[in-house]
Amino acid sequence: AGSSSNGAGQFFFAGRTLAGARRRGVLAFDLASIPTGTPVDSVAVVLSMSRAQPGTHQVGLHRLLADWGEGTSDAPLEEGGGTASTTGDATWIHRFFDTELWTNAGGDFVPTASANVDIGNTGFFTWSSPALVADVQQWVDTPASNFGWLVHGDESGGESAKRFDSKEHPDLAVHPRLLLFLQPATDAARRIH
């Protein structure tokens, strides 16, 4: 119903919780420091997964087709239940709570994942593919289209949720990372966070 979110939380989730609720995360990186038209050679998205339901499940990154926001909602404890949405939060039905809706409940995104990774135990996981390169190249060429990715877990059955550390986590080492290799001006790789 759009009543819960976790826009300022330390964690975000993908998959189904123990109670069977679906969770999806949204993730974007600021690419404004890259000159428009710069060729992108390779892309890697690195996420820290710090808690999970048992079993190995696939988690995909899907290019988002609409902008979204982060409010001040910050769920208690392990954060999987969310908390009351605040102004600007992305929710299951809102791009920006409580004034702008997704066209499709659960988010407006490309149905085919740009990259998938099988995730079991906790740790760092890396997504990399030609489709991720194409996503980032589009965003570099057309900055207004950079809405980031939706993090989509296995929603086919029960108990598949994976908990990822967000940029609000107090440990900088576990923040989401976007690693880009760009064609030079200088022939050096640039790392964008």
Buried (B, 14 or more C-beta within 10 A) or exposed (E): EBBBBBBBBBBBBBBBBEEEBBBBBBBBBEBEEBEEEBEBEBBBBBBBBBBBBEEEBBBBBBBBBBBBBBBEBBBEEEBBBBBEBBEBBBBBBBBBBBEBBBEEEEBBBBEEBBBBBEBEEEEEBEBBBEBBBBBBBBBBEEEEBBBBBBBBBBBEEBBBBBBBBBBBBEEEEBBBBBBBBBEEEEEEEBEBE
